[in-house]
Every structure is written in structure tokens, then in C-alpha cells.
Amino acid sequence: MSFKSRLVACSIYLLFLLVPLTSAVPASTNSLALNPSDAASIQAREETALSTHRPPSDFTFTVDGGSNPFYYKHCFAGIVRALNKFAQSSFDAPHPTTYEWRTGALRIIIRGPLAGGGFQARYGIWGLQVAANHMVETGSFRSFRFTLRWQREVVGTLWFVPIPTGGDVGNGGALRLGTDEAPGAVALEEVDSGGANADHVEFTITPRGGPAPPLNDVLITVIGGLVQVARQDMQGLVASSYLRFTNPPYRALLRLGALGPETRRPPAWFTYDVVRQLLGWVAVDVLNSEVTAVYIEMTQNGNEVGNGGVTLLE
């Protein structure tokens, strides 16, 4: 399965196309030899390793609730959408009292403390990250409420709320909230990616051979990558021409690199905003296809300008 995203000079959209789905739930070399033919693979002489940024010890959370399960793919899609939104603002930017996202049969709600009237972006970003980790580590995707604290003070609350897909709650009708099957079709949703890139870079994501990492491991690594990228200036150039995302102990390795005559210096199009949008497309691709070993090609005016991929971290 292939997805393309054209980054244009005006406001663009990252399309989350999730069709009705059936239910489911380190060492490296010096080169990005991820092209099946290896013909255009990047020789990584210098590589910036972006292991997942972990919240500081002053950021803590407690969990309660969890009576209703929900479809795990809706959870991952919603978290990626929310992180893409937060990444477009400053890491410490203030946000309205309440944010809400709906993906399929799941609502994700983040609310600041009532007395404070809002919350900083970093609290929402860290909250989404710890929630994803908690649900994967416990193997439980349920209607949890996460109370978020900074230096013991409540700074926000994060809810995962399943949406009834059958029956009438008020009339006591049956609800299909279980994870044994996908709860109905997922509507087309667009996410404003807010990028501005006059260089018209396109992404193509295709399956590749070789050992495949578990689906959850890829998605948790993408989420960790978005958290790391969210700390950067979106219009700033990536620190080097090569990026390497890992999230130990999860067994997925995601690499991206720019081609060019000067491989130590990133080209003008290789911004953190491009990386942010590409991470979102990787999440969309693996959620839809469930193919987790993929090759990524970046092209400009029909010419390959970068590549990368997702492989098993051994």
C-alpha cells in the first residue's frame, strides 16, 4: 500500500484514511540500506539518533476508570493526530482549557485544571505519550482517565472515551464497545498539518522484505518520534542529513535521510515540519496495511531526494 503527501506552500492536510478494519491488536549498521534494490540507499556518515524524549521526573500521572474497552487502532490514530496538532505550536505554548479529537469510535479529551484556565502544550504531549505507553505495556485499551501533574500540582486531565456505535444509551440499548471486532466504519478525517514547504516534496511508502517489527512497536516509536520533533522549531532544519528514531525496549527502528552532494549538511527542504508530517504518514500506512517493514522514498520534481524506512531493531 502506498500513501503520498504533497507538501505545498500553503496550508495542507494530512488525511487519516482508516477504512473499516478487522480487529487485532539495539544494533544498527552505518548505512541506510533500506531500498529493496539498495541502488539509492543512503550511506550515513553522520546520523542524529533521536531516542524517545522521556518526560522529566517532575511530570507524573495517575490512572483510573477503564470500564469500557475500545478499538486500539482508533486510539493510535487519535494520539498521532493530537501530537501532530500540538507539534505545530511552541513546546511551552498555552492552550485553551479543553481540546478534543474524535477518531472513529473514540474521543480523546484533554482539559486543563479548572482554576488554571488552560495548559501548556508540553503537558498534553507528555500526557499522550505516557497514555500510549501505559496502554501498550498493560495490553489494555480502555476508557481510562489520566490525571497529569507537574511538581505534584494537577496540570491537566486526559480522557479516552469510547463512542457508542449501536443502540441508545438513554434507552439502555446495547453498545458495541469491545475490542473483539472493529466498531463500525471510521469516517474520513482531515488533520491540518500546518506545514509550509515550497519545495514540493512527496513521500511514497511501500512494503519491503526482511524481518518486520511488531505493529505496536512501530506505532510507539512513531509517537516517541513525534514527541521529540515537537520540541523543535518546525521550520528549522534538521540537525543533520540523517535521523534515527528508536524507543527501547520496543523493537522498531525508523530511519530517514536526505540525499545530496553534501551529505553532512541537510538540504533546505529537510525541516522538522517535513519529518513531523512524514511520521504521521508512516502511522497511517502501518495502521491501514498492518505491514510494518516499509521503505520510504522522498522525491522532488520526480527525483529522489531522500529515503529511509522501518525495520526490526535487533
Order of alpha helices (4+ residues) and beta strands (2+ residues): beta-beta-beta-beta-beta-alpha-beta-beta-beta-beta-alpha-beta-beta-beta-beta-alpha-beta-beta-alpha-beta-beta
